[in-house]
Amino acid sequence: MKILVPVKRVADPDNANKMKVTADGSAVTSEGLAWKVNPFDEYAVEAALRLNEKGGSGDVLGETVVISLGDDEVIQTLRQPLAMGVDRAILVKASDGEIDSTVVAKALAAVVEKEQPDLVLMGKQAVDGDSNTAGQMLAEHLGWPMATFAMSIEVADDGKALVVGREVDTGVLTLKVTLPAVVTVDLRIVAPAAVKNGVTPDDHAYNEGARYASLKGIMKAKKKPVDQTSLSDLGVEASPLVEYTKYELPPARSGSATFVESVDELVEKLRTEAKVL
């Protein structure tokens, strides 16, 4: 199976307190921030690798390709999934101001037309924008079936379909999608038995979470190809629909706390002081 995994470079949430905004509020600066693969995309990489390997033996069953949009610095971020075991990477050169979910979906659709993967496996959302729209837009552009919020995936019909367990408010909704398809994953996709490809023995248990890159994998990643293209090469116009007009940091906390004696007093303060009721 050939699997395409879109990944996004995001600021490490653990360093969110270092986020700064320009004096005029026109942009968020990146000084002092550490960058990493979007966590949900990392889970998608792990799920793709489990689908494309015989667990326990190291045998590779298919090709796994990662793709990202951004500047040259994103190449360093792409080295992480390459070190985890991904075969190759694609970078679509673009600046942050040129892209939103609509542009990303169009660019991915153009790459899919060239690469012809059997499956596009991606995180349900990025932890910076949290829009949760790129996967759905991509499926619409391609005219492919899709499943969102996947917490389990099982290969079915001799590799022609996937049975996907979707995490919804009322529990788990199970559905079957015929390949090629788009699937977006949730965090439980990296549970030890969440992915079944029909080849890995049933008694093989993966570790909880995404795998760490080994030293050998890190060394190999330096030699793996990162193909580069651009939005214009793909025939995609850099015309995002979403425009951010101003950024503001939340007000600093006072560090003081007020204690109340009763629920009635709390309700009164919420009504008269906080004015939220």
N, C-alpha and C positions, 0 to 999 in steps of 0.2 A: 504494500500500500504506500502511495506517495502522499505525504501529509505536509501541508503548508501551515506554519504557525506564526501569525503576526505577533510581534512583541513591541512594547513601548518602553522607552526610557523615562523613568519618573524619579523625582526627588525622594530620597529615603525618608519615609514617614517618621523615623526616629530622630531626624534632624529638622523637623518642621519648625521648631522654635528659632531656627536660624533664617527663616524666610524673611526677605526684605522687599520693600516696595520703593520704587523711585519717588523722588520728592513730589513730582506732579501726578503720581498715581497712574501713570500710563503703562507700567510694566512691572513684572516681578523679576527681581534680579536673582542670579544664580550663584553669586559669590558665597563661598563657604558651604555650599550644599554638596552632599554625597549623592551619587546617582546609582540606580539599580534597575533591574528588570522589574516591570510591574508585577506584583505578586501573583495576580490571577493569570497573567501570561506565563509566568514561571510554572504554574500548575498545569497549564496547557502543554508546555514543553514536556513536562514529566509524563503526562498522559499520552502524548504522541510517541515518546520513546518506549513506553510500555506496550503500546499497540504494535510497534515496529520491531520488537525484539522477542526472543525466546528467553523469558526470565530464568535466571540461574545458569544459563549456558553462555550468554554473551553473543549468541547468533543474531545477526541483524536480518530482519525480514523485509524491510522496505526502506524508502528514503524519507528522511525528515529534513525539512528546510524551514529556516526562520527568516522573517522579513520585518523590516522596520523602516519608518520614515524619520528623517532628521538630517543633521549635519554630520561632518566627519567624526565628531566625538562619539556618535552613537556606535561606531564600529567597535569601540572598546566594550560597550554594553553587550554587543552581539557575541563577544568572545565567551561570555558566560554560558549561554546555551550550547555553543560549539564545544566548550569544554565538558559539558554534561553528556555529550554524545551525538548532538545534531550534526548532520553531514555537511551542510553548507549554509551560507547566509546571503541575503539580498538586502542592500541598502538603497532606498529611494531618497535621493538628495532633495531636501526641502527645509525651509526654516519654519519655526514654530508658528510664526504669523501667517504662513501660507496655508495651514491645514486646520481642519476640524473633522468631525466624524464623517461629513459628506465627502470631503476630499479624500480622506483615508479610504473610505469604502470604494470610491471610484478607482483609486490607485490600486487597491488590492484586487478589484475585479479585473483590471487590465493585466496584472501580473498572473492572476489565475488563468486567464485566456492563453497566456504564453506557457505557463508551467504545466497546466492540465493536471492538477493534483486530484486525488480521489476524495480528499477530505481537507477542509479548512477548520482547524481546531484553534480556538482563541479564548482568552480570558473574557469573562462576562462583562468586565468594565475595567477602566483604568482608575487607580486610586487618587489621581489628581483631579481629573474632570468629572469622574463618576457619572458620565452621561448614559452609559449602557445602550448605545445606539449603533455602533459601527458594525457589529455582527449582523444585526437585523437588516441594516441597509445593504450590506454586502450580499446577503442571501437574495434580497429583492433584485439587485442589479444582475445577479447571475441567473435568477429564476430557479434556484436550488431549494430543496427542502432544508429545514433547519430545526435544531433543538437548542433551547437556551437553558442556562442554569443547570448544566449536567453535573450530577454527583456520581454517576456510574455510566460506564460504556461497555457494551459487550458486542463483539463481532458476530454477525448472524448471516444466514443464507450464503455460506461459503465465501464470505468476504464482500458480498454485494450490498449489505445493509448493516445498520447498527441499531441495537436496542439500547435506548438511552433512558436512564432514570433522571427525571427533572425534579429538582427541589422546589416545591411550591409551598404556599402558606399552609395548606391543609395536609401536607405530607409529601409523598413522592408520586409523581405522575410518570408512568412508563409509556414510551411510544417507540415506534420503529421508523427510521428514516432510511430511504434508499440512497445509496451513494451514486454520484457525488453529492456531498451535503456540507452545510456549515453547522458547527456545533460550538457553543460557548460554554465554558466550564465554570463551576463554582468551587469553593475550597475543598469540599469533601471528595473531589475527584482524585485526590492524592492519598486517600485511605488505602491500607494495604491490599484490599481485594476489590477496589473500585473499578479496575480496568481488566477486562478479560478478552484476549485476542484469539482464543481457541487453540493456541499453540503452546503458550506457557502452561506448565503443569498446574493443576488445581491446587496442589499442596505447596506451591511456591508463594511465599508471603513477602511482599515488598515492605520496605520501611515506611513508616508514616511520614508524609510530606515529600517534597521534591528532593532528589538526590543531590549530594554535594559533588562538585567537580574534583576528580582526583588529580594528583600532580601530573600523572601521565596524560590525563585528558586535557589539562591546561597547556601542556607542551604541544600536544597534537593540535589544539585549537589555533595556535599561532600559524600553522601551515594550511589550515582549511580555507577554502576560497570564500571571499566576500565580494559578490558581484555588485556593481554600482550602476544605477540608472537615475533618471530624474523624472519629475512629473511631466515635463514637456516631451521626453522620450516616450512616455506611456500614453501621450495624447490626452493628459488630464490637465485641466485649467486650475490654477491655484486661486480659487475664488470661494473661500469659506463663507457659509451662511451665517455662522455665529460670530459676532463682533463684541469684544470686551471693551467697554468705554472707560472704565476706571477700576482700579484696585485699591482696597483699603484693608489695613490690618485691623483685627478686632481690638476694641479698647482694652487697655491693660487692666488687670484685676487689681482691686484696691487692697486686697490682702486682709480685709476686715470681714467679720461675720456678725450677723444679728440673730439672736435667739428669741424665739417666741414662746409664750407660755401655753398657748392653746391653738386649736385649729381655727377657731373664730378669729383670733388675732392674726394668724397667718393669712387667712382669706382677706381680711381687711387691708393688710399691708400690700398684698398682691393687687388689690383693687385700687387703693389710693396712692401708693408709692410707686410700685412697679408698673401699675396701669396695664396689666396683662389680662385682667378679667373685666 
